[in-house]
Amino acid sequence: MIWLTWRQFRAQAITALVVLAAAAVYFVVSGLGMHHSYAADLTSCTAQRDCANALSRLLGDYLAALNLTETLLAAVPALIGIFWGAPLIGRELETGTHQVAWNQSVTRTRWLAVKLAGVGLAAIATAGVLSYLMTWWAGPLDQINGSRFGAMTFSTRDIVPLAYAAFAFALGTTAGLLLRRTVPAMAVTLAVFIGVQILVPTTIRPNLLPSTTVTYALDQSTLSQTNGIQSQSGSGDFTMSGLTVPRGAWVLSTSPVESSSGRAVSLDSVQSCLPTPGTGGTVNGVQPFARFGACVASDDLHESVTYQPASNYWPLQWFEAGIFLALAAFLSGACFWWIRRRQS
């Protein structure tokens, strides 16, 4: 049974090995150059005290490559579910070749177990290698960005890609088993996986761990570090952009500027304190938004920012990986339950 599974899977396995070899060459060759440039720029900019500009230039040089590689790696679990999971059982049921194995000495449970274990482990290993290469390659860029909580960043680093691959593979296998048709199973796998990938980062991930909320009083000291005002069209409410949060934090939400009673303040009500267009800049050493803060300080205005601290990155990785592995285990168990009750 192991040999038969290998024979059926060898084309996909060879393709995966070729892709991994090509990815390794790209990541290692370009990554060594990037790491060297990052170390050199960090050394020189520290002496010149101009690290922000130097590192921003390095990030700009690799930004297109970063976006492309993140997009491609984010698609890997979906491709595994579509091309490895959905046809694994669905094609055999569609063509009737499963009956050859079932009419021999191989039991249905063993037949399914060998296929799930063999191809499933290959899927996890493939995602693991790509995730390791990506995490190492993008290390300097992640340091410059300061946060690894971005939707594409989080889903292509460290351990969650392995769990995504396991879930997508189990999802495709289950779809193929239930639908008994390869192409519909591939379509269902893609639709469900995309839906889950939209739901988790927007709804589930932000609430896996308690978040932190910090309230900032709008005064000269606080607003001296801000860089603008964002008006919320239609409501008249506004927020201050650039409020200081701990480095690496994942900002979940920002409240509008509120009064001491908790009511949102309209931008029109503080119009007299706003910097006059065309007259921005430092006046007597005071930045324009610091002057705005000094003007509204007596009004007791405040703004709240809710975020996940950088220290929650690894706990969130483990929590999310555990969720997807549990889903994969549930789907695999459902496959065993279903196949034992099939009549033909």
N, C-alpha and C positions, 0 to 999 in steps of 0.2 A: 504494500500500500504506500509506503514511503517513496519507493522508486517510481510508482505510477504518478504520485503527486508531483514529484520532481519533473518527470517527463512532461506533464501537462503545464507546469509552471515555468519551465526553463527559459522560454522566450521572454517572459516578463522579468525573470531573474537576470538574464544577460543584459537586457535593456537597462535595468536598474544599476547594474555594475558599471556599465558604460557611462551613465549619467553621473554616478558617484565619482568615477575617475575624472571626468571632465570638470565637475564641480570642485573637486579637491585641487586640481591643477590651477583653476582660476582663483580660488580662495587663497591658496598658499602663495602663489606668485604675486597677486595684487595686494594680499594682506601683509606680506613682508615689507613691501614698499610703503604701504600706509603706516604700519607700525613704526618704521624707521623715520618717516616724515613727522609723525606725531611726536616721537621722542626728541627729534632735532628741534622742531618748532617750540616744544614745551621748554626745552633748555634755553633757547635763544630768547623767547618772549619773557621768560622769568627774569632774565638779566635786564631786558629792556622795559619791563613792566608794561607790556602791551599784549597780554595773552589773549584777550577777547578778540581782537582783530585777526591775529595770526591763526588762532584755532578756528575762527569763523571761515577764513579762507580755505583751510584744509577741509572743513565740512562741506563747503560749497563745491570743492573739486570732486568729492566722492558722493554728493547727494543724489545724483541721477543713478549711479550704480547701486547705492543703498536702497533707493525706492524700488528699483527693478528686481534686485535679489530678494527683497522682502516680499514683493508680490508673487514671485515665482515660488518661493518656499511656502508661502501661505496656501498656495494651490496644491502642494504635494499631497497632504492628507486627503483632499477631495479626489485627486487623481487616483490615489490608492484605493479609495472606496469604489470609484467608478470602474476602473480597469482591472483591479485585483479582487475586490470583494464581490461586486455584482455578478460577474461571470462564473465565479468559483463553483457555486451550486446551481445558479440559474441556468447556465449553459447545459449542464449535465441533465437537469430535469427537462429542459426544452428539447434536447435531442434524444433523450431516453437512454443515454449511456450509463446512467447511474444503476440501471437494472443489471448490467453485467457484473458490477461489483457486489450488489445486494444478493444476487443469486449464487454467488460463490461463498467462500467461507468467511468473508469479511462482513462483520455486522454493520448496521447503519451507524451505530454510535461510534465505532472505531473509524469508519469511513469519514464521518464528519470531523471527528477529533483530529485525525492526522492532517486533514486539509486546513482546519482552523489553526492548529498549532504551527504547522510548517509555514504556511503563507503569512499568518499573522505575525510570527516572530520576524520574518523577513521584512514585513511592512514596518514594524517598530524599529528594527535595526536601520533600515534605510532612512527613516525620519530622524533617528538619533544621530547618525553620522552627519546628515545635512545640518541639523540643529547645532551640533558641536562646531562644525566649520563656520557656520554663520555667526555664532556667538563669539568665537575667537576673532573672526575677521572684522566684525563691527565693533569690537571692544573700544577702540579709540573714539569712534564716532559716538558711541553711547556715552562715553565720558564727557564729550563736548556738549552733547544734548542735555546731559544732566539727569534725564529721566528715562526709565525703561518701561513706562506704563502705557506708552502709545499703543493703539490697537494692533498695528502691524508689528511693532517691536515686541510686545509681550507675547504674541502668538507665534513668533519665529525664533525665540531664544530659549535656551536651557531645556526644561523637561516637558513643558506642555505640548510641544509638537509631537512627542512620542505618544502621549495620550490621545491627541487628535487623530493620529494615524490609526491607533488601535480602535478608536470609536468609529472612524469612517470605514475601516475594513469590516468591522462587525456589522455596521449598518448596511453596507452593500451586500454582505453575505445574507443577512436576514431578508432584505428586499428580494434578492434572487430566489431564496427559498420559498417565500410567500407568493411571489408573482409568477414564478416558473418561466419567466421570459427575461432575457438578458437586457435588451434595450429599455423596456419600461423600468426594470430594476435600476439601471444606470441613471435614468432620469429622476426617479424618486430619491435615489441616494444623493444626487447633486442638490436637489431642491431642499431636502431635509437638512443636509449638512450646512448649506448656506444659511438657512433659517436659524439653525442653532448657533452658528458663528456670529450672526447678527444679534441674537437674543442674549448670549452670554456676556459679551463685553459691555453692552448697554444697560442690562437689567440685573444680571446675576453677579458678575464680578465686583461691581462697586459695593455690593451689600454682603459680600462673604465675610468681611471683617469690619468691626466698628471703625467709623471714620472720625476724623478730628475736625472740629469747627473752631475757627478763630475769628473774633470780632475786632475790627480795626476802627478806632475813633478817627474821624476825618479832621485832622489838625495839621499844623505846619510840619511837624516832625514826621508824621505818617506819610503825607502826600509828597514829601521832598523826594521820595524814591519812585513815585509813579510817573507814567509817561503819557497819559492821555485819559480822555473821557469817552466812554462808549454809551451812546444813547440808544435806548430800546424803542425802535420805531413803533408808533401807534399808541404806546402807553405814556410816553413822556418821562418814564423812569430812566435812570442812568446808573452806570457803575464806573469805578475807577480801574483802569488797566495798569498792571504792573505792581500791584500790592505784593509785598514781600512774603513769600512762603518758603519753607525749608527746601533746600536743594534736593532735587530728585523726587519731590512730592507729586502726586497725581491729583490735580485739582478737579473735583467732581462738580461743584456748583459754586456760583457766586451770587449772593443776594443783591438786589438793587440797593442803592443808598437809602437808608431809612432814618426816620426821626427817632427821638427817645421813646416815643409811644409805639414804635414798631411799624409805622405807616411809611410806605414808599414816598420818596421826595421827588418831585418833578424837576426837570432841568430848568424850567422857566423860573422856578422859585429862587434859584441861586444865580440867575443870569447876571446880576450886578457884580458878582464876585469872580466871574470867569475872566481869564486873560483876554484882552482885546485882540482880535485877529490882526496879525501883522506886527504886533508889538511883543511877541514872545521873546524869551531869552532871560538872562540873569539881570536882575535889577538890584544893585547894592549887594551882590553875592547871593541873592535869593532866587531860586528857580520859580517859574510861573505857577506850577501846581503847588509849590510850597506856599506861595502867596495866596493861592485859592484856599488852601487848608487853613491858613491864618484867618482868612476872611470869614469862613464858615464855622470856625471852632466854637464860637459862642452859641451856635445853633444845636450843638450836641448831636451831630449826625454820625452815623456809623455804617459799616458794611461788613458782612460776614462771608468768609470763604470756607468751604468744606473740602477736605482733601484726605487722601490716603497717604501716610508718610512713607518715605523711601524704605523704611525698615519692614514694611509689609509686603515688599516685592516677593521675597521667597515664600512666605506663608501663603500668599495668593497663588503663586505657582504650584505649590503642593496641593492646595485646596482644589484648584481648578483641574489639575491633573488627576486627582482622586475622583472628581465628579465624572470625568470622561472615561476613566478606566472602569468605574462602577457601571456606567452606561454600556460600555463594551462588554463587560461581564454579564450584565443582564440580557443583552441581545444574544450573546453566545449561548446562554442558558436557554433562552427562548427557542433558539435553533435546535438544540438537543431535544427539548420538550416536543416541538412540532414534528421533528423527523421520526421520533419514536411512535407517533400516532398516525403517521401517514399509512394509507392502505396500499399505495403503489408508488 
